[in-house]
């Protein structure tokens, strides 16, 4: 009995730490979403002259990696339209991913809160577990699609294909399927279904008693 109480105490302590971590991550993601939305508004509302002065006064030089191939983009000057294209794509992807991760973290917080209230296997917890699995699958698709679109824009705006030489053919594939992440999501949904089945059996036993 004493060992059981000690294990329960450790479990509750761990759940409390996780609750705090998820709360911090949740608000960080809210801030990230706010920054991405403000950035989108700023990029599209600011006068073209202000943006042009900003990008022409700074010659861009940075490294970019695609599929483990690293490109050195050096001394590039963008026009306003190209700058907006890249920024809009990156900020839209950031906003969508922030929303997706906020959804997952919210479900995880729900699971932890019900665990702390000693109700880990009620309907709301099971639903939250299932929603985490769905969220993992959706987030995986959004992330892969977003990164593919960013790569496509970078290739186009910075004209990477032509800089590699006339004899080299380049192609950016739009890939939205990540088998590992989808498998993880399906496993989580399966676990939720097992919990649901177990709860149904428990309700039948309680009814018979």
Number of C-alpha atoms within 10 A of each C-alpha: 6 7 8 9 10 11 12 12 12 12 14 17 13 14 19 16 13 16 19 14 13 19 16 12 16 20 12 14 20 17 13 18 21 14 15 22 15 12 17 19 12 12 18 13 9 10 10 15 9 10 18 15 11 12 16 14 9 12 12 13 12 10 9 13 10 13 6 7 7 10 13 11 14 11 11 13 16 17 13 18 13 16 16 17 15 19 19 19 19 18 20 17 21 19 21 17 21 22 17 19 20 21 17 22 20 17 23 20 21 19 24 23 18 16 18 17 9 11 14 17 17 15 13 15 24 21 19 20 24 23 21 24 25 19 20 22 21 18 23 22 17 18 20 17 18 22 18 18 20 19 21 16 19 18 17 15 16 16 11 15 15 14 10 12 9 8 8 9 9 11 8 13 11 14 14 16 15 13 11 11 17 19 14 15 23 17 14 19 21 15 16 22 16 13 21 19 12 13 16 12 12 12 12 11 10 9 8 7 6
